[in-house]
């Protein structure tokens, strides 16, 4: 069975991999995906990097990540209250 990953999931993994806070082995363990898959997604992201600056791309691919980020911030605020 082929497992399909969402664009936002792939971007999350690529950002974590390129940020360098975690090793690739840690990311593999956290997300239960193969190391080769991470490297493939990184290459795709770098090859298509100019598309990140297109409005259509931002609205359909990156915007969900910002929504999740806002939820994390909101949940943190609620936890503090």
C-alpha positions in Angstrom: 0.0 0.0 0.0 1.4 3.4 -1.0 1.1 6.1 1.6 0.4 9.6 0.4 1.6 12.6 2.3 0.1 16.0 2.2 2.0 19.0 0.8 2.0 20.7 4.2 3.4 17.5 5.9 6.2 17.4 3.3 7.0 21.1 3.9 7.1 20.6 7.6 9.5 17.7 7.3 11.7 19.6 4.8 11.8 22.7 7.1 12.8 20.6 10.1 15.5 18.8 8.0 17.0 22.1 6.7 16.7 23.9 10.0 19.2 21.5 11.5 17.8 21.4 15.0 17.2 17.6 14.6 19.3 15.0 12.9 17.8 13.2 9.9 17.7 10.0 12.1 15.5 11.9 14.6 13.2 13.1 11.9 12.9 9.6 10.5 12.0 8.3 13.9 9.6 11.1 14.7 7.6 10.9 11.4 8.1 7.2 10.6 9.4 7.9 7.1 12.5 6.8 5.2 15.7 8.9 5.1 15.7 8.7 1.3 12.2 10.2 1.2 13.4 13.2 3.3 16.3 13.8 0.9 14.0 13.5 -2.1 11.6 16.1 -0.7 14.5 18.4 0.1 15.7 18.1 -3.5 12.2 18.8 -4.8 11.9 21.8 -2.6 15.2 23.2 -3.6 14.5 22.6 -7.3 11.1 24.3 -7.1 12.1 26.9 -4.7 11.2 29.9 -6.9 7.6 28.7 -6.8 7.4 29.5 -3.1 7.2 33.2 -4.0 4.2 32.8 -6.3 0.9 33.8 -4.7 -1.0 30.7 -5.9 1.7 28.5 -4.4 1.6 30.3 -1.1 -2.2 30.2 -0.7 -2.4 26.4 -1.5 0.7 25.1 0.1 2.2 27.3 2.8 -1.0 28.9 4.1 -2.1 25.8 6.0 1.1 25.8 7.9 0.5 29.3 9.1 -3.0 28.3 10.2 -1.5 25.4 12.3 1.1 27.8 13.7 -1.6 30.2 14.8 -3.4 27.2 16.5 -0.3 26.3 18.4 0.1 29.9 19.6 -3.5 30.1 20.6 -3.3 26.8 22.5 -0.3 28.1 24.3 -2.1 31.3 25.3 -5.0 29.2 26.6 -2.7 27.0 28.5 -1.1 30.1 30.2 -4.5 31.5 31.2 
